C-alpha cells in the first residue's frame, strides 16, 4: 500500500514539474501545433500552405488573395492586388479587398482610379452621367469641364467702302472683326459672330484715275510714297543750294568789309 502511494506521488510531482517548465519556456522555443495537411516548406511567396487550399499565409510585404477557379477558392500571395481589388496592410496579415462594383481599379473602397465600362470617372467616383458643368468624355471615360468659346476684342472699323472702292460714293459700309481664342468643347457655348458690318457716310469725291478698290488704293499708296521720296530729294537739293549761296554771300560780305577797312587806313 505504501509503495502504491509513493508511486502516485512521484507521478504527480513529475507532471507538475513538466507543466511548470513549459510555462516558463521562451515563446520562440515553444512548439506550435500545426493544423493537419499544413506545410511550412511552400513556394510562390507562401509562408504556410496546404495541398487543397494553397497559400494560407504569406511572406512579409506580400498580399494574400483568394483566387477563384469555378467553385473553388485557392489562396495565393501577390506583390500587388489584381484589378478590382486594393491592398490593406495590417500587422497580422496583408490582404486584397474588393473595390466597389463599378470600379475597375481603386486606391481603396471609396476612391476609384478607373471605372468599368459605361461609367465616367469624376473625383474618385464612377457615374453613369456627369454632373452639371461637366460633360461625358467618351475618349478618356472621365468627366471633363465644359469649355465655352472665348473670342478676342473687336478690331477697329475698316475704312468706309462700297464695292471695294473708297471713293465715288456717299453711303457705304465699314467692317470690324475678332478672332477665336478658345474653341468650345462638345457641350460648350458656340462662338458668337466674328465680323460685323454697318452703314457709313463719307464726303463724296471723285475717284482719281486708276483709284479702284484695293488695287487702286495700293497703287495710290505706292504713288504717294514715290512722290514723297522725290519731294524729300528735291528739298535736300534746294537746301544744299541755299546753303552754298549763303556761304558765298557771307564770303563776299567779309571781303567788302576788309576792302573798306583797308581804304580807310590808306587815307590816314
C-alpha positions in Angstrom: 0.0 0.0 0.0 2.8 2.4 0.9 4.6 1.6 -2.4 1.5 2.4 -4.4 1.1 5.7 -2.6 4.7 6.6 -3.2 4.4 5.8 -6.9 1.4 8.0 -7.3 3.1 10.9 -5.5 6.2 10.7 -7.8 3.9 10.6 -11.0 2.0 13.8 -9.8 5.3 15.6 -8.9 6.7 14.8 -12.4 3.6 16.2 -14.1 3.8 19.4 -12.1 7.4 20.0 -13.0 6.8 19.4 -16.7 3.9 21.9 -16.8 5.9 24.5 -14.8 8.9 24.2 -17.1 6.8 24.6 -20.2 5.1 27.7 -18.8 8.5 29.4 -18.3 9.9 28.4 -21.7 10.6 31.3 -24.2 7.9 31.8 -26.9 10.3 31.1 -29.7 11.1 27.6 -28.3 7.5 26.5 -27.8 6.2 24.2 -30.5 3.1 25.3 -32.2 0.7 22.6 -33.1 0.0 22.9 -36.9 -3.3 22.0 -38.5 -3.4 18.8 -40.5 -2.1 18.9 -44.1 -0.3 22.2 -43.4 3.3 22.7 -44.6 5.9 25.4 -44.0 8.1 24.4 -47.0 5.8 26.3 -49.5 6.7 28.0 -52.8 5.4 31.1 -54.6 5.6 33.5 -51.6 3.6 31.4 -49.2 4.6 31.2 -45.6 2.3 28.3 -44.9 0.2 26.3 -47.3 -1.9 23.2 -47.8 -2.3 20.9 -50.8 -6.0 21.7 -51.0 -6.3 25.4 -50.0 -3.0 26.6 -51.5 -1.4 29.5 -49.5 -2.7 30.1 -46.0 -0.3 32.9 -45.0 2.2 35.0 -46.9 5.8 36.1 -46.6 6.3 39.7 -45.5 5.1 42.5 -47.8 3.0 40.1 -50.0 -0.8 40.3 -50.2 -3.0 37.3 -49.5 -5.6 36.8 -52.2 -8.3 34.2 -52.7 -8.2 33.2 -56.4 -11.5 31.6 -57.6 -11.4 28.8 -60.1 -15.0 27.7 -60.7 -16.5 27.0 -57.2 -13.1 26.5 -55.6 -11.1 29.3 -53.9 -7.3 28.9 -53.6 -5.1 31.2 -51.6 -2.2 32.9 -53.5 0.4 35.5 -52.4 1.0 38.5 -54.7 3.2 41.6 -54.7 0.2 43.7 -55.7 -3.5 43.2 -55.8 -5.2 42.5 -59.2 -7.7 44.9 -60.9 -10.8 45.3 -58.9 -9.0 45.0 -55.6 -6.9 47.2 -53.4 -4.4 46.2 -50.8 -4.7 46.6 -47.0 -1.6 46.2 -44.8 -2.2 45.1 -41.3 0.2 43.8 -38.6 -1.3 40.4 -38.7 -1.9 40.0 -42.5 -1.8 41.9 -45.8 -5.0 41.2 -47.7 -6.6 42.2 -51.0 -10.1 43.8 -50.6 -12.6 44.1 -53.4 -13.4 47.6 -54.9 -16.9 48.9 -55.4 -18.9 47.1 -58.1 -18.5 50.0 -60.7 -14.7 50.4 -60.2 -12.1 48.6 -62.3 -9.2 49.8 -60.2 -9.2 51.8 -56.9 -7.0 53.1 -54.1 -9.5 52.0 -51.5 -13.2 51.3 -51.4 -14.3 55.0 -51.7 -11.8 56.2 -54.3 -11.8 54.7 -57.8 -9.0 55.3 -60.3 -10.6 53.7 -63.3 -14.3 52.8 -63.9 -15.8 49.9 -65.6 -17.4 50.2 -69.0 -20.2 52.8 -69.4 -19.2 54.7 -66.3 -17.4 58.0 -66.2 -14.7 58.8 -63.5 -15.1 62.0 -61.5 -13.2 62.8 -58.3 -12.7 59.2 -57.4 -16.4 58.2 -58.2 -17.9 56.3 -61.1 -21.0 58.0 -62.6 -23.5 57.0 -65.2 -23.6 60.6 -66.4 -21.5 63.6 -65.4 -22.7 66.3 -63.1 -23.8 69.8 -64.2 -20.9 71.9 -65.5 -19.2 68.7 -66.8 -19.5 66.6 -69.9 -19.0 62.9 -70.7 -15.7 62.3 -72.4 -16.0 59.1 -74.3 -12.3 59.0 -75.2 -11.0 59.0 -71.6 -14.2 57.9 -69.9 -13.9 60.8 -67.5 -16.0 63.9 -66.7 -14.3 67.0 -68.1 -15.2 70.6 -67.5 -17.4 72.2 -70.2 -15.3 74.8 -72.1 -17.1 77.7 -73.7 -16.0 79.7 -76.7 -13.7 82.7 -75.9 -13.1 85.5 -78.5 -10.8 88.5 -78.7 -11.8 92.2 -78.6 -13.2 93.8 -81.8 -10.7 95.3 -84.3 -11.0 99.0 -85.4 -13.6 99.7 -88.0 -12.3 99.4 -91.6 -12.4 102.4 -93.9 -15.8 103.2 -95.4 -16.1 101.4 -98.8 -18.6 100.4 -101.4 -18.0 97.6 -103.9 -14.3 97.5 -102.9 -13.8 101.3 -103.6 -13.3 104.1 -101.1 -14.3 106.9 -103.4 -17.1 107.8 -105.8 -19.9 107.3 -103.3 -21.5 108.8 -100.2 -23.1 105.9 -98.5 -21.0 102.7 -97.9 -20.2 100.0 -95.3 -17.4 99.5 -92.8 -16.5 96.3 -91.1 -14.7 95.1 -87.9 -13.6 91.6 -86.9 -12.5 89.5 -84.0 -10.7 86.1 -83.5 -11.3 82.9 -81.6 -9.0 82.5 -78.6 -10.5 79.3 -77.2 -12.7 76.9 -79.2 -15.7 75.4 -77.3 -15.9 71.8 -76.2 -18.7 69.5 -77.4 -21.3 71.0 -75.0 -19.8 74.4 -74.6 -21.4 77.6 -75.9 -20.8 78.2 -79.6 -18.8 81.2 -80.8 -20.5 84.5 -81.5 -20.2 86.2 -84.9 -16.6 87.0 -85.8 -17.4 90.0 -88.0 -19.8 93.0 -88.0 -20.8 95.4 -90.8 -22.6 98.8 -90.5 -23.6 101.6 -92.8 -21.3 104.6 -93.0 -21.3 108.1 -94.7 -18.3 109.8 -96.4 -17.8 113.1 -98.2 -18.4 112.3 -101.8 -15.4 112.8 -104.0 -14.4 111.7 -107.5 -12.1 108.8 -107.9 -8.7 109.6 -109.4 -7.6 107.7 -112.4 -6.8 104.1 -111.5 -8.2 104.5 -108.0 -10.4 101.5 -107.9 -10.8 99.1 -105.0 -7.9 97.5 -103.2 -5.6 97.6 -106.3 -6.3 101.3 -106.8 -5.6 102.0 -103.1 -2.4 100.1 -103.3 -1.4 101.9 -106.5 -2.2 105.2 -104.9 -0.2 104.4 -101.8 2.8 103.5 -103.9 2.4 106.6 -106.0 2.2 108.7 -102.9 5.3 107.1 -101.5 7.2 107.8 -104.7 6.1 111.4 -104.7 7.1 111.8 -101.1 10.6 110.4 -101.9 11.0 112.8 -104.9 9.9 115.7 -102.7 12.4 114.9 -100.0 15.1 114.6 -102.6 14.2 118.0 -104.1 14.1 119.6 -100.6 17.6 118.3 -99.9 18.9 119.7 -103.2 17.3 123.0 -102.5 18.7 123.2 -99.0 22.1 122.4 -100.3 21.9 125.1 -102.9 20.6 127.6 -100.4 23.5 126.7 -98.0 26.0 127.2 -100.8 24.5 130.5 -101.8 24.5 131.7 -98.2 28.1 130.8 -97.8 29.1 132.7 -101.0 27.2 135.8 -99.8 28.9 135.6 -96.4 32.3 135.4 -98.1 31.5 138.4 -100.4 30.3 140.4 -97.4 33.5 139.7 -95.5 35.7 140.7 -98.5 33.8 144.0 -98.8 34.3 144.8 -95.1 38.0 144.0 -95.4 38.4 146.3 -98.5 36.6 149.1 -96.8 38.8 148.9 -93.8 41.9 148.9 -96.0 40.8 152.0 -97.8 40.2 153.9 -94.6 43.7 153.1 -93.3 45.3 154.2 -96.5 43.7 157.7 -96.5 45.0 158.4 -92.9 
